[in-house]
Amino acid sequence: MVCIPPHRDVVRAEVAAREDYPLPGLWQQFNYDAKGDLLYGDKRILDWVERYDAPLSVIDAAWVRRRVTELRALLDTARRHTRYPAPTDIYYAAKARMHAGVVLPAYQAGALGETSSAQDLMHLELLFKAGLLPRAFTVISNGFKLPPERLDDRKSKKGVTIDDGAPPLDRYIEDYASAILRVHAVGLNVVPILDSLDEVDWFSRRVAAPMQCGVRLAFGLTADRFGLDSVNAGFGLTVAQARKTLRRLSGHPLLHPRMIHAMVGAAEASPSLPEIVDGVRLSASLFFELKRDCPGLDTLNVGGGLPLLGDAYDHLGAFQAMMTAIQEEAARAGATSLPRIAFEPGSLIAAEANFNIMPVLAVKAQGLVGGAPILFGIVDGSFIESSIDGLLLGHDFPVIPANLANRRAYPMWLRGVTCDSMDVWPPSTVSRDWLRLPVPRPNEKLYVVVAQIGAYQESLTGKGGVNHCAVKEPAEIVIDGDRHVLIPSPNTRDQSRLMGYTRKMLNLLAPQSKAAKPEPAVAYQAGSKDMW
Ligand SMILES: Cc1ncc(COP(=O)(O)O)c(C=O)c1O
């Protein structure tokens, strides 16, 4: 069915933006001035464009701190209202965004660390050694921690030497399990969350100093333990394996289990409040059961999956319902103490702290629907790169005009410059038919802001390197109040090198008679036909 845009709707672009995205958090951050220019707090978006050009990605460190502080306040209020006696802990899931501009402010505001790779740990070690981590900082390490022996086939075998000039593998980055022991030896309080029986075995053999650990249950969106067989978790141990592990570790002199990890569902799965509470209730009943075998358990970790604080969602109600459910399960199990509750928010902390400013290079009228033109705005960027969860999960990232918002809005689709049929916004996966944006006059340029892209988007499509159709990656500005740091876009020369446009590679591939001469490469100039 062809959808006919309502071209006869006459509404100002600002009004359309507010109607289309009735998200309280978005309008806590953005506002329009009398001229129809978009403001972020007290800063005009166009001022950044005039100074740094666009596309530009803005990361706001202060917003990260704000969300951590607000989450802390909500959890404390929920504890007071439900008389929940044990503390709550917030661990920032850095997989959502490992950028220093997000990670460090999160820790400064009181979040602890959660890692999923050796790369994360390397960042933490760096911050730790620079004295930038708060006192009593703890980090929990989730994810597969394959024993390094499993990676041994990546080492050259005895007697076989391959001399292709490639640098040796960086074992620190390769091997998450050893990285955990390494940062522990350096002095960081790191708590591996054991994910498989292999890991249990490896850590119990290798740990050299007292270390706390957790056990991850294969968990998911289910209200009863029969459902656990089919939650398709991939991560974690079955309840029977967890029990065996805890019994085994109860006599271990150095490795002390403290935490049960049972994550109900990630934010993208949008579990409803009752679903989350049912899942937490089940995790609590398992916690009290397992605690009989391992009295040292003191923390129930319910993972991430919390909706954004800026969404119209009753976070306080959810936390209170979780705490009440845990108390009820404790009473049912006859437990005398209640566990600390750990949360691992990723999206909640990172998503709103980053937006892109994209120029609309041209607005084209192509074809007619119901006698009205179909408008396409061509942006200098790619939606596949900046907001891939639109395509993957139908996530409806807000796209609002950064200027001209006093003008009338027209139904419009935005296209990335990648000429990929999927590089359109809104994509067919998002339940929104079109955007409503102003149309610039021939001597004007429209800019749009793609908001709330701080979690996962860049982590999923990658940072630096060569993007789809070599689309330009925005420069990045990290702001913290009135101070800022600019990270320029990666340069095209680095990208060519990554794609194999090196003297060595071209010599390999060229007919020998045409092999490149060994004189030094001339500096690449735009427009040059011979860049190597
Ligand atoms: C173990 C774990 N913790 C926390 C998170 C963060 O989830 P969210 O960003 O939905 O808060 C994830 C996300 O996949 C996860 O796998």
The ligand as a MOL file (V3000), in Angstrom:
LIG
                    3D

  0  0  0     0  0            999 V3000
M  V30 BEGIN CTAB
M  V30 COUNTS 16 16 0 0 0
M  V30 BEGIN ATOM
M  V30 1 C 25.9310 -8.3700 30.5960 0
M  V30 2 C 25.3770 -7.0680 30.1440 0
M  V30 3 N 25.2430 -6.0910 31.0450 0
M  V30 4 C 24.7530 -4.8870 30.6930 0
M  V30 5 C 24.3490 -4.6130 29.4050 0
M  V30 6 C 23.8190 -3.2540 29.0890 0
M  V30 7 O 22.5140 -3.2920 28.6530 0
M  V30 8 P 21.7090 -1.9560 28.3680 0
M  V30 9 O 22.5000 -1.1380 27.4440 0
M  V30 10 O 20.4420 -2.4510 27.7840 0
M  V30 11 O 21.5110 -1.2800 29.6800 0
M  V30 12 C 24.4420 -5.6180 28.4350 0
M  V30 13 C 24.0250 -5.3590 27.0530 0
M  V30 14 O 24.0000 -6.1520 26.1800 0
M  V30 15 C 24.9770 -6.8790 28.8120 0
M  V30 16 O 25.1060 -7.8640 27.9270 0
M  V30 END ATOM
M  V30 BEGIN BOND
M  V30 1 1 1 2
M  V30 2 1 2 3
M  V30 3 2 2 15
M  V30 4 2 3 4
M  V30 5 1 4 5
M  V30 6 1 5 6
M  V30 7 2 5 12
M  V30 8 1 6 7
M  V30 9 1 7 8
M  V30 10 2 8 9
M  V30 11 1 8 10
M  V30 12 1 8 11
M  V30 13 1 12 13
M  V30 14 1 12 15
M  V30 15 2 13 14
M  V30 16 1 15 16
M  V30 END BOND
M  V30 END CTAB
M  END
